[in-house]
Amino acid sequence: MYKSLIRPFLFKLDPEKAHHLTFFMLKNFGWLAKVFLPKPIEDKRLEREVFGLKFKNPVGLAAGLDKNAVAFKEFSDLGFGFVEIGTLTPKPQPGNPPKRLFRLIEDSGTINRMGFNNEGVDAAIERLKKNKNVLIGGNIGKNKVTPNEEAVNDYLICFEKLFDYVDYFVVNVSSPNTPNLRELQDREPLTNLLGELQNRNSKKEKPKPILLKIAPDLTDEQLLDIIEIIKETKIAGVIATNTTLSREHLKSENKIESGGLSGKPLTKRSTEVIKFLSEKSGNAFPIIGVGGIHTAEDAIEKLEAGASLVQLYTGFIYEGPDLIREINQQILEKLESK
């Protein structure tokens, strides 16, 4: 139904308008999903315990879609095992001027240069106060006007404010759409940032997992640095990967647009990063695999490469809610065949 009726209609609209319409429909007519869509798979064998948290299934919603924690319950009802909100910043910010979101239909991809547009951490908290049983990740960043030298303060503000309302944190220093943000991935500033967050975390009665979201464009040397930084700071794990600046082998006219590329063009590289981190670290920390998952096979490849969990974003936009069910079904079939 999604691919035959809903997607053709949405893809006739401007991508950002389609996004807002989808959220309106989810919030006001989400009950229709229970009528017209297959019931999400619920099976104890799908449960995963990762960095001390129990996930009802290993398929999550990646950050960026529900930035402001508007529809986390509705996404959970579609079958996601967990929902990551954000990226959130201390103060509200509009992000980059439109047009800033582009479909690459011939490539099954998307380019965005949103620029951490969000209503601010306080607005998200008001919605999260109503959460009852959805496992939530909080993806945090810095405001555009905050210089890198003061970035730690922005991350600490978000960490403190969100602490009671999310189950785990994700430090986003890998978005290509905030000027100079990726410089924070360099070894010294990243070690300092993660160290400060872990220091604050360790003072809590019950510390929460902190993960790092990394870019797919890092070199092998930089990835080895990431492994060492994780060992040094003792954060819980990694999300691999964010969007890419690469434009190799694209067919769509929109490939000339600046911003981060996601979708099928990222499938291979994100899996390579997962495999590299897993093998070179000796499976020392959990990895959440994200990037170019458009089929159940794509998800299985990431799990077999070393990911403990996976997340969807662009694949969900192109393939719809059935993709969640198909991934979980294939995981169960693989368990049964062993």
KOLTINU-84630 format. One record per residue (C-alpha): residue number from 1; residue in one letter; z, y, x. Coordinates in nm, 2 decimals, always signed. Each point is the difference from the previous one (the first is absolute). Example, Ala and Ser with C-alpha at 12.3 -4.5 7.8 and 13.67 -1.06 7.14 Angstrom:
  vexvex  zake      up   north    east
       1     a   +0.78   -0.45   +1.23
       2     s   -0.07   +0.34   +0.14
REM end
This chain:
  vexvex  zake      up   north    east
       1     m   +0.00   +0.00   +0.00
       2     y   +0.09   +0.24   +0.28
       3     k   -0.32   -0.05   +0.20
       4     s   -0.23   -0.02   -0.30
       5     l   +0.14   +0.28   -0.22
       6     i   +0.27   +0.22   +0.16
       7     r   -0.13   +0.04   +0.36
       8     p   -0.35   +0.11   -0.11
       9     f   +0.15   +0.27   -0.21
      10     l   +0.25   +0.12   +0.26
      11     f   -0.27   +0.00   +0.28
      12     k   -0.21   +0.24   -0.20
      13     l   +0.28   +0.26   +0.04
      14     d   +0.11   +0.20   +0.30
      15     p   +0.23   -0.24   +0.20
      16     e   +0.30   +0.23   -0.03
      17     k   -0.05   +0.06   -0.38
      18     a   -0.03   -0.38   -0.04
      19     h   +0.33   -0.04   +0.18
      20     h   +0.18   +0.24   -0.23
      21     l   -0.16   -0.16   -0.31
      22     t   +0.11   -0.34   +0.12
      23     f   +0.36   +0.11   +0.04
      24     f   -0.01   +0.16   -0.35
      25     m   -0.12   -0.32   -0.15
      26     l   +0.26   -0.21   +0.19
      27     k   +0.28   +0.22   -0.11
      28     n   -0.11   +0.03   -0.37
      29     f   -0.19   -0.32   -0.07
      30     g   +0.13   -0.24   +0.27
      31     w   +0.10   -0.24   -0.28
      32     l   -0.37   -0.07   -0.05
      33     a   +0.00   -0.18   +0.34
      34     k   +0.23   -0.26   -0.15
      35     v   -0.24   -0.05   -0.29
      36     f   -0.34   -0.01   +0.18
      37     l   +0.08   -0.11   +0.36
      38     p   +0.12   -0.35   +0.11
      39     k   +0.37   -0.02   +0.04
      40     p   +0.12   +0.05   +0.37
      41     i   +0.09   -0.32   +0.18
      42     e   +0.37   -0.06   +0.03
      43     d   +0.10   -0.29   +0.22
      44     k   +0.31   -0.05   +0.22
      45     r   -0.23   -0.13   +0.28
      46     l   -0.15   +0.34   +0.03
      47     e   +0.33   +0.16   +0.09
      48     r   +0.04   +0.13   +0.36
      49     e   +0.31   +0.12   +0.18
      50     v   -0.11   +0.25   +0.27
      51     f   +0.22   +0.24   +0.19
      52     g   +0.29   -0.10   -0.22
      53     l   -0.17   +0.08   -0.33
      54     k   -0.12   -0.24   -0.27
      55     f   -0.35   +0.06   -0.12
      56     k   -0.11   -0.17   -0.32
      57     n   -0.35   -0.05   +0.15
      58     p   -0.16   +0.11   +0.32
      59     v   -0.26   +0.24   -0.15
      60     g   +0.10   +0.37   -0.01
      61     l   -0.15   +0.33   -0.08
      62     a   -0.06   +0.21   +0.31
      63     a   +0.12   +0.36   +0.04
      64     g   -0.24   +0.28   -0.11
      65     l   -0.08   -0.12   -0.36
      66     d   +0.34   +0.08   -0.16
      67     k   +0.10   +0.28   +0.23
      68     n   +0.25   +0.16   -0.24
      69     a   +0.16   -0.32   -0.14
      70     v   -0.16   +0.07   -0.34
      71     a   -0.11   -0.36   -0.10
      72     f   +0.19   -0.24   +0.22
      73     k   +0.12   -0.20   -0.30
      74     e   -0.35   -0.02   -0.15
      75     f   -0.14   -0.12   +0.33
      76     s   +0.28   -0.26   +0.02
      77     d   -0.10   -0.12   -0.35
      78     l   -0.35   -0.06   +0.12
      79     g   +0.13   -0.26   +0.24
      80     f   +0.08   +0.18   +0.33
      81     g   +0.30   -0.15   +0.18
      82     f   +0.10   +0.34   +0.14
      83     v   -0.11   +0.36   -0.02
      84     e   -0.02   +0.25   +0.29
      85     i   +0.02   +0.36   -0.11
      86     g   -0.09   +0.31   +0.20
      87     t   -0.08   +0.13   +0.25
      88     l   +0.28   +0.24   -0.10
      89     t   +0.09   +0.32   +0.19
      90     p   +0.32   +0.21   -0.02
      91     k   -0.18   +0.29   -0.18
      92     p   -0.28   -0.03   -0.26
      93     q   -0.35   +0.07   +0.14
      94     p   -0.34   +0.01   -0.16
      95     g   -0.18   -0.18   +0.28
      96     n   -0.35   +0.09   +0.11
      97     p   -0.24   +0.18   -0.23
      98     p   -0.23   -0.21   -0.22
      99     k   -0.24   -0.17   +0.02
     100     r   +0.21   -0.23   +0.21
     101     l   -0.06   -0.36   -0.13
     102     f   -0.34   -0.18   +0.02
     103     r   -0.12   -0.34   -0.10
     104     l   -0.23   -0.20   +0.23
     105     i   -0.13   -0.24   -0.26
     106     e   -0.26   -0.16   +0.22
     107     d   +0.27   -0.08   +0.25
     108     s   +0.28   -0.08   -0.25
     109     g   +0.21   +0.27   +0.16
     110     t   +0.16   +0.34   -0.04
     111     i   +0.05   +0.30   +0.22
     112     n   +0.29   +0.23   -0.07
     113     r   +0.13   +0.32   +0.16
     114     m   +0.28   +0.06   -0.26
     115     g   +0.24   +0.14   +0.26
     116     f   +0.34   -0.13   -0.13
     117     n   -0.04   +0.17   -0.34
     118     n   +0.33   -0.07   -0.19
     119     e   +0.26   +0.16   -0.22
     120     g   +0.27   -0.03   +0.27
     121     v   +0.27   -0.26   +0.05
     122     d   +0.24   +0.15   -0.27
     123     a   -0.26   -0.04   -0.28
     124     a   -0.05   -0.37   +0.10
     125     i   +0.38   -0.06   +0.00
     126     e   +0.03   +0.12   -0.36
     127     r   -0.25   -0.27   -0.10
     128     l   +0.15   -0.27   +0.22
     129     k   +0.34   +0.05   -0.17
     130     k   -0.15   -0.19   -0.30
     131     n   -0.10   -0.30   +0.21
     132     k   +0.16   -0.32   -0.11
     133     n   -0.15   -0.29   +0.19
     134     v   -0.31   +0.10   +0.19
     135     l   +0.02   -0.05   +0.37
     136     i   -0.10   +0.34   +0.15
     137     g   -0.11   +0.11   +0.35
     138     g   +0.03   +0.36   +0.09
     139     n   -0.28   +0.13   +0.22
     140     i   +0.11   +0.33   +0.17
     141     g   -0.18   +0.27   +0.20
     142     k   +0.03   +0.36   +0.11
     143     n   -0.12   +0.32   -0.17
     144     k   -0.33   +0.14   +0.14
     145     v   +0.17   +0.33   +0.10
     146     t   +0.27   -0.19   +0.20
     147     p   -0.09   +0.00   +0.37
     148     n   +0.02   -0.34   +0.18
     149     e   +0.29   +0.12   +0.21
     150     e   +0.20   +0.02   -0.33
     151     a   -0.15   -0.30   -0.18
     152     v   +0.31   -0.21   +0.05
     153     n   +0.19   +0.23   -0.24
     154     d   -0.25   -0.05   -0.28
     155     y   +0.02   -0.38   +0.03
     156     l   +0.38   +0.01   +0.01
     157     i   +0.01   +0.22   -0.31
     158     c   -0.22   -0.25   -0.19
     159     f   +0.20   -0.29   +0.13
     160     e   +0.34   +0.14   -0.11
     161     k   -0.12   +0.11   -0.34
     162     l   -0.19   -0.33   -0.08
     163     f   +0.26   -0.24   +0.14
     164     d   +0.17   -0.09   -0.32
     165     y   -0.33   -0.04   -0.19
     166     v   -0.23   -0.22   +0.21
     167     d   +0.03   -0.35   +0.15
     168     y   -0.18   +0.07   +0.33
     169     f   -0.15   +0.30   +0.19
     170     v   -0.34   +0.05   +0.15
     171     v   -0.05   +0.26   +0.27
     172     n   -0.35   +0.13   -0.03
     173     v   -0.13   +0.16   +0.32
     174     s   -0.35   -0.15   -0.03
     175     s   -0.17   +0.20   -0.27
     176     p   -0.31   +0.18   +0.14
     177     n   +0.02   +0.28   -0.26
     178     t   +0.30   +0.20   +0.12
     179     p   -0.09   +0.20   +0.31
     180     n   +0.15   -0.15   +0.32
     181     l   +0.20   -0.26   -0.19
     182     r   -0.14   -0.29   +0.20
     183     e   +0.14   +0.15   +0.32
     184     l   +0.33   -0.12   -0.12
     185     q   -0.12   -0.36   +0.07
     186     d   +0.02   +0.07   +0.37
     187     r   +0.27   -0.19   +0.17
     188     e   +0.26   +0.28   +0.07
     189     p   -0.01   +0.18   -0.33
     190     l   -0.02   -0.32   -0.20
     191     t   +0.30   -0.16   +0.18
     192     n   +0.20   +0.32   -0.06
     193     l   -0.09   +0.01   -0.37
     194     l   +0.07   -0.36   -0.07
     195     g   +0.32   +0.01   +0.21
     196     e   +0.14   +0.30   -0.19
     197     l   -0.08   -0.18   -0.33
     198     q   +0.16   -0.32   +0.11
     199     n   +0.31   +0.19   +0.13
     200     r   +0.04   +0.15   -0.34
     201     n   -0.07   -0.33   -0.17
     202     s   +0.27   -0.18   +0.21
     203     k   +0.26   +0.23   -0.14
     204     k   -0.06   -0.11   -0.35
     205     e   +0.22   -0.26   -0.16
     206     k   -0.30   -0.21   -0.07
     207     p   -0.30   +0.10   +0.22
     208     k   -0.35   -0.04   -0.15
     209     p   -0.31   -0.13   +0.17
     210     i   -0.22   +0.26   +0.17
     211     l   -0.36   -0.08   +0.07
     212     l   -0.27   +0.18   +0.19
     213     k   -0.35   +0.05   -0.15
     214     i   -0.26   +0.00   +0.28
     215     a   -0.37   +0.10   +0.03
     216     p   -0.27   -0.26   +0.05
     217     d   -0.15   +0.22   +0.27
     218     l   +0.26   -0.07   +0.26
     219     t   -0.11   -0.16   +0.32
     220     d   +0.15   -0.33   +0.12
     221     e   +0.21   +0.19   +0.25
     222     q   +0.14   +0.22   -0.28
     223     l   +0.07   -0.30   -0.21
     224     l   +0.20   -0.15   +0.29
     225     d   +0.19   +0.32   +0.01
     226     i   +0.08   -0.04   -0.37
     227     i   +0.14   -0.34   +0.06
     228     e   +0.23   +0.13   +0.27
     229     i   +0.11   +0.30   -0.21
     230     i   +0.09   -0.24   -0.29
     231     k   +0.21   -0.21   +0.24
     232     e   +0.16   +0.31   +0.14
     233     t   +0.08   +0.17   -0.33
     234     k   +0.06   -0.33   -0.19
     235     i   -0.18   +0.12   -0.31
     236     a   -0.07   -0.27   -0.26
     237     g   -0.38   -0.04   +0.03
     238     v   -0.35   +0.15   -0.02
     239     i   -0.26   +0.07   -0.27
     240     a   -0.35   -0.06   +0.14
     241     t   -0.20   +0.20   -0.07
     242     n   -0.07   +0.35   -0.13
     243     t   -0.35   +0.14   -0.05
     244     t   -0.25   +0.03   +0.28
     245     l   -0.20   +0.28   +0.15
     246     s   -0.28   -0.24   +0.09
     247     r   -0.33   +0.02   -0.18
     248     e   -0.18   -0.30   +0.15
     249     h   -0.26   -0.19   -0.20
     250     l   +0.04   +0.21   -0.32
     251     k   -0.29   +0.04   -0.25
     252     s   +0.13   +0.25   -0.25
     253     e   -0.10   +0.37   +0.01
     254     n   +0.37   +0.10   -0.01
     255     k   +0.06   -0.15   +0.34
     256     i   -0.04   +0.35   +0.14
     257     e   +0.32   +0.12   -0.17
     258     s   +0.30   +0.05   +0.22
     259     g   +0.33   -0.18   -0.08
     260     g   +0.13   -0.35   +0.01
     261     l   -0.22   -0.30   -0.09
     262     s   +0.14   -0.29   -0.20
     263     g   -0.14   -0.31   -0.17
     264     k   -0.23   -0.28   +0.11
     265     p   -0.11   +0.18   +0.33
     266     l   +0.36   -0.03   +0.11
     267     t   +0.05   -0.37   -0.08
     268     k   -0.08   -0.15   +0.34
     269     r   +0.18   +0.27   +0.22
     270     s   +0.32   -0.01   -0.20
     271     t   +0.02   -0.38   +0.03
     272     e   -0.07   +0.03   +0.38
     273     v   +0.29   +0.24   +0.03
     274     i   +0.23   -0.23   -0.19
     275     k   -0.10   -0.30   +0.21
     276     f   +0.04   +0.20   +0.33
     277     l   +0.35   +0.12   -0.10
     278     s   +0.11   -0.34   -0.12
     279     e   -0.12   -0.19   +0.31
     280     k   +0.10   +0.25   +0.27
     281     s   +0.35   +0.05   -0.15
     282     g   +0.06   -0.37   -0.05
     283     n   +0.05   +0.06   -0.38
     284     a   +0.29   +0.23   +0.09
     285     f   -0.01   +0.21   -0.31
     286     p   -0.15   -0.02   -0.35
     287     i   -0.34   +0.16   -0.07
     288     i   -0.13   +0.12   -0.34
     289     g   -0.38   -0.03   +0.01
     290     v   -0.21   +0.26   -0.18
     291     g   -0.36   +0.11   +0.04
     292     g   -0.31   -0.13   -0.16
     293     i   +0.15   -0.27   -0.23
     294     h   -0.27   -0.05   -0.27
     295     t   +0.03   -0.37   -0.05
     296     a   +0.27   -0.27   +0.00
     297     e   -0.16   -0.13   +0.32
     298     d   +0.05   +0.34   +0.17
     299     a   +0.37   -0.01   -0.08
     300     i   +0.04   -0.36   +0.12
     301     e   -0.17   +0.09   +0.33
     302     k   +0.26   +0.27   +0.06
     303     l   +0.29   -0.23   -0.09
     304     e   -0.14   -0.26   +0.24
     305     a   -0.05   +0.26   +0.27
     306     g   +0.37   +0.07   -0.01
     307     a   +0.08   +0.23   -0.30
     308     s   +0.30   -0.09   -0.21
     309     l   -0.11   +0.22   -0.29
     310     v   -0.32   +0.18   -0.10
     311     q   -0.08   +0.32   -0.19
     312     l   -0.29   +0.12   -0.20
     313     y   -0.15   +0.34   -0.05
     314     t   -0.38   +0.04   +0.01
     315     g   -0.05   -0.37   -0.09
     316     f   +0.21   +0.05   -0.31
     317     i   -0.22   +0.30   -0.10
     318     y   -0.32   -0.20   +0.04
     319     e   +0.11   -0.34   -0.12
     320     g   +0.28   +0.08   -0.25
     321     p   +0.32   -0.18   -0.09
     322     d   -0.16   -0.34   +0.00
     323     l   +0.01   +0.02   +0.38
     324     i   +0.38   -0.02   +0.00
     325     r   -0.02   -0.32   -0.21
     326     e   -0.27   -0.15   +0.21
     327     i   +0.19   +0.05   +0.32
     328     n   +0.32   -0.15   -0.13
     329     q   -0.20   -0.29   -0.16
     330     q   -0.17   -0.08   +0.33
     331     i   +0.34   +0.01   +0.18
     332     l   +0.13   -0.26   -0.25
     333     e   -0.30   -0.22   +0.04
     334     k   +0.04   +0.00   +0.38
     335     l   +0.36   -0.10   -0.04
     336     e   -0.09   -0.28   -0.24
     337     s   -0.27   -0.13   +0.24
     338     k   +0.24   -0.04   +0.29
REM end
